[in-house]
Amino acid sequence: MLNKYARAFFTRVLTPFAALLLRLGVSPDAVTLVGTAGVMAGALVFFPMGEFFWGTIVITIFVFSDLVDGNMARQAGISSRWGAFLDSTLDRVADGAIFAGFALWYAGSGDDNTLCAVAIFCLASGQVVSYTKARGESIGLPVAVNGLVERAERLVISLVAAGLAGLHTFGVPGIDVLLPIALWIVAAGSLVTLIQRVVTVRRESAEADAAEAAAGQTAADPSAAGSAGPGSEGDR
């Protein structure tokens, strides 16, 4: 849901900036690489130190590159399979870095093995949720379900909570509890989404296999596609 509407809104907002970068001779691939590097730096430098507010600010600035690079490619008319592959691959790297940053904090100064495990689960489940859709589509299935928590929801929930939790260092009491709550929500939502996609792929694959079997039977026995013989109308 967020992915659909937020992407459309920010695409319109960022179109002039994308056009400016093109005029400056910047390539979409360069924006993708720099954006991913910025997200990784924000997550793996600031989060393990407990600097959630500033880490979130850095990540938010660079995460918009995911919208800018595609916008640039469309404006320049140079959209390609390579660009789509690079963008999708580095999205997974950036997402992994964010939850790895949380895990490192809780494994170290945060001193909470349970939340460290939850963060690792968020990292792994997010990767698998994306993989299920990509793998299903690669074998010719539509995978006609998005699920409860997509990438946009995972990022918004976790980063908003992290940014607000970071205000604890500025003297705002009790607000640091938001990040653990967000991680549990993302973990549960990712699990539900994974189940939704696996169930959908199972159903679609069964339907596709049945359709192929029926088509093969018809090809082997063309008469099967015709009348079922005397009495067939009454049997319907």
N, C-alpha and C positions, 0 to 999 in steps of 0.2 A: 504493500500500500504506500508506504513512505517512498519507496524507490520510484514508484510510478509518478506521484505528484510532485515530490521534492525535486526530482531530476528535471522535470519539465520547467519548474519555476526557476531553478538556478541556471539552467541552460540559457534561458532568456536573459537573465541578469548578467551572466558571464560572457555573452556573445561579443560585446564591444571589446572586452579584455582579450578574448581569443583572437579577434581581428587585429588588435594592436601587436600581439606577439608574432603573428604571421607577417605583418609589415616590417617587423624588426628582424625577420629571417630566422626565427626560432622554429624548430620542427616539433610536431606533436610527440614524437618519440622522446625527444629531449625533455619535454614537459612531464611525460610519464615517468622517466627515470629520476628526474629531480624531485618530483612529488613523492615518489616512493622513498627516496633517500631521506627526505624531510620528515615523513611520517615515522620512519624507523628511528631517526635521531631523537625525535620528540618522545617516542615510546621507550626506547632502550637507554636513553640517557637520563631523562627526568623521572619517569615512573619508578624505576628501582630505587631512587633516592627519596621517594615519597613526595616529589614536587608535582602533584597531580594537576594543579591549576595551570602552571606554566607549560607542562607537558601537553595538556589538552589544547592550550592556545596554539602551540607550535603545530600540533597534529592537524588542528582545524584549518589552519592556513594552508597547509600542504595537501590536505585531503581533497580540496576542490580541484586539484589537478586532474582528478579522475573525470571531471566534467569538462574541463578546459581542453584536454588533449583531443577528445572525440569531437568537440565543437570545432576545433581548429581543422581537423581532418575533413569534416564535412564542408566547411567553408572553402577549403583549398581544393576540394574534390579529389582527395588522395586517400580516402578510406580504403583499407586493405585488410586481408586476412592476417597478415603479420602484425599490423597495428592492434587488431582485436585480440590476437593471441597474447601479445606483449602486455596489453592493458589488463587482461583477465589474469594472467600469471602474476603480475606484480601486485594486483589487488590482494591476492592470497598472501603474498609476502608481507604486505603492509598490515593486513588483518592479524597475521600471526605475530608480528612484532608488538602490536598493541597488547594482546593478551599475554604475550611472553613478558612484557614489561610489568603487568600486574602480578604475574606469577613470581617474578624475581623479587618484587617488593615483599610479597607475603612469605616467600622462602627466606628472606633476609630480615631486614629491620621490622617489617610488618609482623613477623613471628606468628604466622597462622597457617599451619599446614593444610587445614581443611579448605581455606579460601585459596591457597596455592593450587590445590587439586581442582577446585572449581574453575579457576582461571585456565588451567591446562585443559580441562574438559571443554570450556568455551572455545579455546584455540582449536582443538582437534575436531569438535563437532561442527564448527563453522567451515572448516576445510572439507569435511565429508558432505555436509549439506550442499555445498557448491559442486562437489564431485558427482553426487548422485544425479543432479540435473544434467551436467555436462556429459556424463557417461550414458545416461538414458537417451539423450539427443543423438549421441554418436552412433547408437545402434538403431536409429531411425524412429524413435518414439517421441511423441510431442511433449511428454512430461507436463501435462496441462494442470499444474498446480504450483503455486508459489510457496504457500505454507505460512505458518503463523509469524515466524521471525526470519526475515531475509537479511541480507548484508546491511542494508540501510538501517533497519531496526536495531541490529546488533551494535552498529557504530554509534547511533544516536543515544541509545539507552546507556551504553557503557561510557561514552565520552562525556555526556551531560552529567552523569553521576560522578565521574572522576573529577571534572572541572569544579563541580559544587563541593565535593569532598575536599578538594584542595584549598577551599576557603578556610578550612580548619586551621591552616597555618597562619591565617590573618586574624585569628582570634574568634572565629565563629564557632561556638560550641555545638557538639552533638551532630554536626553535619557530615562527619566522616563516615557515618553508618550507611550513607547512601550508596557508596561503592559496593560493599558486600551485598546489599539488597539487589543492586543492578546485576551483579555477576550471577546471582542465583536465578534471577529472572531470565537473563540471556541463556544460561545453561538449560533451564527448563524449556524455554521457548525453542531453542535449537534442537533439543531432543524431540519435541513434538513435531517440528518441521521435518526433521529427518524421517520420522515414522510416516508422516504424510506423504513424503516423496517416495519412500520405498514402497508403500502400499499402492500409490498411483502407478509407479513403474511396473509393479507386479501385475496389476489389473490390465494396463495397456499392453504389456508383453503377452499376456494370455489372449487378449482380444486379437492382437496381431498374428499370433501363432495360429489361432483358430481360423482367421480369415485366409491365411496362406494355405492352411490345410484344405479348406473348402475350395479355394481356387485351384489347388493341385488336383483335387478329386474331380472337379468339373472339367479340367483340361484332359484328364485321363479318360473320362466317360462323359462325352458331350451330351448324351441322351439324358443325363441326370439333371440338366438344366431345363429340360422340356417337361412335358406332362408326366405326372406320376402314374398314369394309367387309369383304367376303369375304376370308378368309385372314389377317385381322389378328391372330388369336390365334396362329397359327403363326409370324408374324413377330416376335412378342414374345420 
